[in-house]
Amino acid sequence: MKFEKYHGAGNDFIMIKNLDKTYHLSTEQIAALCNRRTGIGADGLIIIIKDVATDYKMHYYNADGKESTMCGNGGRCVAAFAYENEIGGLNQKFTGPDGVHHAKINSQSEGLFNITLQLSDVKQINNHESFFTLNTGSPHYVTFAHNIESMDVKSQGRKIRFSSQFAPNGLNVNFAEEKNGKLFVRTYERGVEDETLSCGTGVTAAALAWAEKKQLQKGSVKIITRGGEMQVSFTKKNDIYTDIFLSGPAKRVFEGETWVFI
């Protein structure tokens, strides 16, 4: 089975083109491929198939092998992958786990892309005083704190992710800190069950929670993560966040073939 490896701000994915549905991967097989010691290694796996209404359809799986909700970094990477494989052009329309998305390739050189991805509207942000919860294509918890660089994100994030308050499915957990007009964000990802170098829907959630906190009607927020920088822009109309755009890098790392029993 042929595959390619991409990452978006350090959030890495195995990419598989399955337009003719040749491959039928089980949860166990996907988890094995994502294993960093005995497999290819990745935070997730993305399969693209044909779609009647859009350029293609994206199926996203977490490192535990289970199909999951929308992935923002994965959305940028899938647009780059589709472009490289002549499935999509500079402006793409594709179907993700949460509906239709548009992606624009702003620049590309030697496998490094800068891509703007439009995310779904956010109709509700829940303010719990010490934290926010919202869905940016995936469910997120956002809290603002100081000195998050020294925080044990895996331990603290895991406690919140598996809290009975958010049972049975849990959510992704983001810790954010404002620094010189930018947001520094660290994320514990559900399904990976660890901190990732960045999370696209997570930084988007942090930007919108920050906007809610500041009572902004429109804005553009620069985001810093351990894996790189991104930018989130938005407009608020009638209490709904719309025109949400996530811009950032997508990098083609390598390609290969792997044996899987199918």
C-alpha positions in Angstrom: 0.0 0.0 0.0 1.4 3.4 -1.0 1.3 6.3 1.4 2.7 9.8 1.9 3.7 11.5 5.2 2.8 15.1 5.8 2.8 17.4 8.8 1.0 20.7 9.6 2.9 22.7 12.3 4.3 19.4 13.7 1.0 17.6 13.7 1.8 14.6 11.5 -0.3 12.4 9.3 -0.2 9.3 7.1 -2.0 10.1 3.8 -3.6 7.4 1.7 -5.2 7.9 -1.7 -8.1 5.4 -1.9 -10.2 6.8 -4.8 -11.2 3.3 -6.0 -11.6 2.0 -2.4 -9.0 -0.7 -2.8 -8.0 -0.6 0.8 -10.2 -1.5 3.7 -8.3 -0.8 6.9 -9.4 -2.0 10.3 -9.1 0.0 13.5 -6.2 -2.2 14.6 -4.4 -1.8 11.2 -4.6 2.0 11.4 -3.4 2.1 15.0 -0.5 -0.2 14.0 0.5 2.1 11.1 0.4 5.2 13.4 2.6 3.5 16.1 5.8 5.4 16.4 7.9 2.3 17.4 6.6 -0.4 15.2 4.8 1.4 12.4 5.2 4.5 10.2 4.3 6.7 13.1 1.8 9.6 13.1 -0.8 11.5 15.2 -3.4 10.4 12.7 -4.2 8.8 9.3 -6.2 10.4 6.5 -7.8 8.6 3.6 -9.3 10.4 0.7 -12.0 8.9 -1.5 -14.1 10.2 -4.4 -17.0 12.4 -3.7 -19.9 13.4 -5.9 -20.5 16.9 -4.7 -16.9 18.1 -4.0 -13.3 17.4 -5.2 -12.9 14.5 -2.7 -13.9 13.3 0.7 -11.6 13.2 3.7 -11.8 10.4 6.4 -9.8 11.2 9.5 -8.6 8.6 12.0 -6.8 9.3 15.3 -3.7 7.4 16.3 -5.9 4.9 18.2 -7.3 3.8 14.9 -10.8 5.2 15.5 -12.5 7.4 12.9 -12.8 10.9 14.4 -14.1 14.4 13.9 -12.6 17.3 11.9 -8.8 17.9 12.0 -7.7 21.5 11.1 -4.0 20.7 10.5 -5.1 17.5 8.7 -7.4 19.6 6.5 -4.4 21.7 5.4 -2.3 18.6 4.8 -5.0 16.9 2.8 -5.3 19.9 0.5 -1.6 19.8 -0.1 -1.7 16.1 -0.7 -4.7 16.5 -3.1 -2.8 19.2 -5.0 0.4 17.0 -5.3 -1.7 14.1 -6.6 -3.7 16.2 -9.1 -7.0 15.6 -7.3 -7.5 19.3 -6.4 -6.2 22.6 -7.6 -5.1 25.8 -5.9 -8.7 26.4 -4.7 -10.4 23.3 -3.4 -13.7 22.2 -2.1 -13.8 19.0 -0.1 -16.0 17.1 2.3 -14.7 16.6 5.9 -16.2 14.8 8.9 -18.3 17.9 9.7 -19.3 19.0 6.3 -17.9 20.9 3.3 -14.7 22.9 3.5 -12.8 25.3 1.2 -9.0 25.4 1.1 -6.8 27.8 -0.7 -3.1 27.2 -1.5 -1.4 30.5 -0.9 2.1 29.3 -1.8 4.1 26.2 -2.3 7.8 25.3 -2.9 9.5 22.0 -2.7 6.8 20.3 -0.7 6.2 23.2 1.7 2.8 24.8 1.5 1.0 27.7 3.1 -2.7 27.0 3.1 -5.8 28.8 4.3 -8.6 26.4 5.4 -12.2 27.6 6.0 -13.7 25.9 9.1 -17.3 25.5 10.0 -19.3 28.2 11.8 -19.4 28.1 15.6 -22.8 28.8 16.9 -22.2 28.4 20.6 -19.4 29.0 23.0 -20.0 28.0 26.6 -18.3 30.2 29.2 -17.8 28.3 32.5 -15.9 31.2 34.1 -12.6 29.3 34.4 -12.8 27.6 31.0 -14.7 27.6 27.7 -16.1 24.7 25.7 -16.9 24.8 22.1 -16.9 22.8 18.9 -14.8 23.9 16.0 -15.4 20.7 14.0 -14.1 18.8 17.0 -15.0 19.4 20.7 -12.6 21.5 22.7 -11.9 22.7 26.2 -10.0 26.0 26.5 -8.5 27.5 29.6 -6.2 30.6 29.9 -3.3 30.3 32.2 0.2 31.7 33.0 3.5 30.1 32.3 2.1 27.2 30.2 5.6 26.4 28.9 6.4 24.7 32.2 3.0 23.0 32.5 2.6 19.2 32.5 0.1 19.2 29.7 -0.1 15.5 29.3 -1.0 14.9 33.0 -3.4 17.9 33.4 -4.9 17.5 30.0 -5.6 13.8 30.5 -7.5 14.5 33.8 -9.8 16.9 32.0 -10.2 14.8 28.9 -11.4 11.8 30.9 -13.3 13.8 33.5 -16.8 12.5 34.2 -18.1 16.0 33.5 -17.3 15.4 29.8 -18.2 11.7 29.6 -18.7 9.5 27.7 -16.8 10.9 24.6 -14.5 13.4 26.3 -12.9 16.3 24.5 -9.6 17.9 23.4 -7.9 20.1 26.0 -6.2 23.4 25.2 -4.1 25.6 27.5 -3.6 29.1 26.2 -1.5 32.1 27.2 -1.5 35.6 25.7 2.0 36.8 24.9 2.6 40.2 23.2 -0.7 40.1 21.3 -0.3 36.5 20.2 -1.6 33.3 21.8 0.7 30.5 22.8 -1.3 27.3 22.8 -0.6 23.7 23.9 -3.1 20.9 23.3 -3.8 17.4 24.7 -5.5 15.5 21.9 -8.3 13.0 22.4 -7.6 9.8 20.5 -3.8 10.5 20.4 -4.0 10.6 24.3 -0.9 12.8 24.5 0.2 16.4 23.8 0.7 17.1 20.1 3.0 19.7 18.7 -0.1 21.6 17.5 -3.8 21.1 16.9 -5.6 23.1 14.2 -9.1 23.0 15.5 -7.6 23.5 19.0 -5.8 26.8 18.2 -9.0 27.9 16.4 -11.0 27.1 19.6 -8.5 29.1 21.6 -8.7 32.1 19.3 -12.5 32.1 19.4 -12.5 31.7 23.2 -10.1 34.6 23.4 -12.4 36.7 21.2 -15.4 35.8 23.4 -13.4 36.8 26.4 -12.4 40.1 24.8 -15.9 40.6 23.3 -14.5 41.0 19.8 -16.8 41.1 16.7 -14.0 40.5 14.2 -10.3 39.8 14.3 -7.2 37.9 13.3 -5.1 36.1 15.9 -1.5 34.9 15.5 -1.0 31.6 17.2 2.3 30.1 18.5 2.6 26.4 19.1 5.5 24.1 19.8 5.2 22.9 16.1 5.0 26.3 14.4 2.9 29.4 13.9 -0.6 29.7 12.5 -3.2 32.4 12.1 -7.0 32.4 12.8 -9.4 35.0 11.5 -13.1 35.3 12.2 -16.2 37.5 12.1 -19.0 37.4 14.6 -22.6 38.0 13.3 -25.7 37.6 15.4 -23.8 35.7 18.1 -22.4 33.2 15.5 -18.7 33.0 14.6 -18.5 32.8 10.8 -15.9 33.3 8.1 -13.4 31.3 10.3 -10.1 30.8 8.5 -7.1 28.8 9.7 -3.9 29.6 7.9 -0.6 27.8 8.3 2.0 25.4 6.9 1.6 21.9 5.5 4.8 20.0 4.6 5.3 16.9 2.5 7.9 14.8 4.4 8.3 11.5 2.5 6.5 8.7 0.6 6.7 5.0 0.8 5.0 1.6 0.7 4.0 -0.6 3.5 2.6 -4.1 3.9 -0.8 -4.4 5.4 -3.2 -7.3 5.4 -6.4 -6.2 3.7 
